[in-house]
């Protein structure tokens, strides 16, 4: 009950932009949940993920990556590798690794998440398509432009159908595709 209050207050502080205070409360809650219910408890794992998200938002990517890895390990044990929460943490780990400049590792983590989403949801689900766009971006940053272009094209088509052309995720994928096509000197294909 008390820990639920701590996490509720932390969530409120984060919403109000008081990230440092929220981070400290989540650190406290994580330590308490770990002691009370164990490191692999869903409560502990969810708190770990939330703390990792806050740290990533504050560009504390080393600590965020460590927390995501620990949460991923626990979630795979608790929920299985293809559970939606496990896949989401896998995707978030990929984003942190990409932010750290670990493009090859990020691409392999995104590929793992994409394979999981494809198996769980199929190729047209927004989660699948968003992760596909993330993988395309990691490949683009590695200079694997042709691979990136193919994935971006799939993602854009699917996201337009699922979420609409003006959705933020769709626009992000469109921007990535346009960047790749411009780098490939396929300028005429970069404009719809």
C-alpha positions as CSV (number, residue, x, y, z in Angstrom):
1,X,0.0,0.0,0.0
2,X,2.8,2.5,0.9
3,X,4.8,1.5,-2.1
4,X,1.8,2.0,-4.3
5,X,1.5,5.5,-2.9
6,X,5.2,6.2,-3.6
7,X,4.9,5.1,-7.2
8,X,1.7,7.1,-7.6
9,X,3.5,10.2,-6.3
10,X,6.5,9.5,-8.6
11,X,4.2,9.1,-11.6
12,X,2.6,12.5,-10.7
13,X,6.0,14.2,-10.3
14,X,7.1,12.8,-13.7
15,X,3.9,14.0,-15.3
16,X,4.7,17.5,-13.9
17,X,8.2,17.4,-15.3
18,X,9.9,16.9,-12.0
19,X,12.0,14.1,-13.3
20,X,14.8,14.1,-10.7
21,X,12.4,13.8,-7.8
22,X,10.4,11.2,-9.6
23,X,13.6,9.2,-10.4
24,X,14.6,9.3,-6.7
25,X,11.2,8.0,-5.7
26,X,11.2,5.2,-8.3
27,X,14.7,4.2,-7.1
28,X,13.4,3.9,-3.6
29,X,10.3,2.0,-4.8
30,X,12.5,-0.4,-6.8
31,X,14.8,-1.1,-3.8
32,X,11.7,-1.7,-1.6
33,X,9.9,-3.9,-4.1
34,X,13.0,-6.0,-4.7
35,X,13.4,-6.5,-1.0
36,X,9.7,-7.2,-0.4
37,X,8.7,-9.4,-3.4
38,X,11.9,-10.2,-5.2
39,X,13.7,-9.1,-8.3
40,X,11.6,-11.1,-10.7
41,X,8.2,-10.0,-9.4
42,X,6.0,-8.2,-12.0
43,X,5.7,-5.2,-9.6
44,X,9.5,-5.0,-9.4
45,X,10.0,-5.4,-13.1
46,X,7.4,-2.8,-14.0
47,X,9.0,-0.3,-11.6
48,X,12.4,-1.1,-13.1
49,X,11.1,-0.4,-16.6
50,X,9.5,2.9,-15.5
51,X,12.8,4.0,-13.8
52,X,14.7,3.0,-17.0
53,X,12.2,5.1,-19.1
54,X,12.8,8.1,-16.8
55,X,16.5,7.7,-16.9
56,X,16.5,7.4,-20.7
57,X,14.4,10.6,-20.9
58,X,17.1,12.3,-18.8
59,X,19.8,10.9,-21.2
60,X,21.2,8.7,-18.4
61,X,21.5,5.9,-21.0
62,X,24.1,3.7,-19.3
63,X,22.0,3.2,-16.3
64,X,18.8,3.0,-18.4
65,X,20.4,0.3,-20.6
66,X,21.4,-1.7,-17.5
67,X,17.9,-1.5,-16.0
68,X,16.3,-2.5,-19.4
69,X,18.6,-5.5,-19.7
70,X,17.8,-6.6,-16.1
71,X,14.1,-6.0,-16.7
72,X,14.2,-7.9,-20.0
73,X,15.9,-10.9,-18.3
74,X,13.3,-10.9,-15.6
75,X,10.4,-10.5,-18.0
76,X,11.5,-13.3,-20.2
77,X,11.5,-15.5,-17.1
78,X,8.2,-14.2,-15.7
79,X,6.2,-13.7,-18.9
80,X,8.1,-15.4,-21.7
81,X,10.1,-13.9,-24.7
82,X,7.0,-13.2,-26.8
83,X,4.9,-11.4,-24.2
84,X,3.9,-7.9,-25.2
85,X,5.6,-6.3,-22.2
86,X,8.8,-8.3,-22.9
87,X,8.7,-7.1,-26.5
88,X,8.2,-3.5,-25.5
89,X,11.1,-3.6,-23.2
90,X,13.2,-5.2,-25.9
91,X,12.3,-2.3,-28.3
92,X,13.1,0.3,-25.6
93,X,16.5,-1.3,-25.0
94,X,17.1,-1.0,-28.7
95,X,16.3,2.7,-28.6
96,X,18.7,3.3,-25.7
97,X,21.4,1.4,-27.4
98,X,20.9,3.4,-30.6
99,X,21.0,6.6,-28.5
100,X,24.4,5.4,-27.2
101,X,25.7,5.0,-30.7
102,X,25.7,1.2,-30.5
103,X,24.1,0.8,-33.8
104,X,24.9,-2.8,-34.6
105,X,23.7,-4.0,-31.2
106,X,20.6,-1.8,-31.4
107,X,19.8,-3.3,-34.8
108,X,20.1,-6.8,-33.5
109,X,17.9,-6.0,-30.5
110,X,15.3,-4.3,-32.8
111,X,15.4,-7.4,-35.0
112,X,14.7,-9.6,-32.0
113,X,11.7,-7.3,-31.0
114,X,10.5,-7.2,-34.6
115,X,10.5,-11.0,-34.9
116,X,8.6,-11.3,-31.7
117,X,6.0,-8.7,-32.7
118,X,5.6,-10.4,-36.1
119,X,4.9,-13.7,-34.4
120,X,2.6,-12.2,-31.8
121,X,0.7,-9.6,-33.8
122,X,1.5,-10.1,-37.4
123,X,2.9,-7.6,-40.0
124,X,0.2,-5.0,-39.9
125,X,0.0,-4.2,-36.2
126,X,1.2,-0.7,-35.1
127,X,3.7,-2.1,-32.6
128,X,5.2,-4.3,-35.3
129,X,5.4,-1.4,-37.7
130,X,6.9,1.0,-35.2
131,X,9.6,-1.5,-34.3
132,X,10.2,-2.1,-38.1
133,X,10.8,1.7,-38.4
134,X,13.2,1.6,-35.4
135,X,15.1,-1.2,-37.1
136,X,15.2,0.7,-40.4
137,X,16.6,3.7,-38.6
138,X,19.4,1.6,-36.9
139,X,20.2,0.2,-40.3
140,X,20.3,3.6,-41.9
141,X,22.7,4.8,-39.2
142,X,24.9,1.8,-40.0
143,X,24.9,2.8,-43.7
144,X,22.8,-0.2,-44.8
145,X,20.6,2.1,-46.8
146,X,19.0,-0.4,-49.2
147,X,17.9,-2.6,-46.3
148,X,16.6,0.4,-44.4
149,X,14.7,1.7,-47.4
150,X,12.8,-1.6,-47.8
151,X,11.9,-1.7,-44.1
152,X,10.9,2.0,-44.1
153,X,8.7,1.4,-47.2
154,X,6.9,-1.5,-45.5
155,X,6.5,0.5,-42.2
156,X,5.2,3.6,-44.0
157,X,2.6,1.6,-45.9
158,X,1.5,-0.2,-42.9
159,X,1.4,2.8,-40.5
160,X,-0.6,4.8,-43.0
161,X,-3.1,2.1,-43.2
162,X,-3.2,1.4,-39.5
163,X,-2.8,4.9,-38.0
164,X,-3.3,7.4,-40.9
165,X,-0.8,9.6,-42.8
166,X,-0.8,12.4,-40.2
167,X,0.1,10.1,-37.2
168,X,3.4,11.0,-35.5
169,X,4.8,7.4,-35.9
170,X,3.8,7.4,-39.6
171,X,5.4,10.8,-40.1
172,X,8.6,9.7,-38.4
173,X,8.8,6.7,-40.7
174,X,8.1,8.9,-43.7
175,X,10.9,11.2,-42.7
176,X,13.3,8.2,-42.3
177,X,12.3,6.9,-45.7
178,X,12.8,10.2,-47.4
179,X,16.2,10.6,-45.8
180,X,17.3,7.1,-47.0
181,X,16.0,7.7,-50.5
182,X,17.8,11.0,-50.7
183,X,21.0,9.4,-49.5
184,X,20.5,6.7,-52.2
185,X,20.0,9.5,-54.7
186,X,16.5,8.3,-55.4
187,X,15.0,11.8,-55.0
188,X,12.0,11.2,-57.2
189,X,10.9,8.3,-55.0
190,X,11.3,10.5,-51.8
191,X,8.3,12.6,-52.8
192,X,4.9,10.9,-52.8
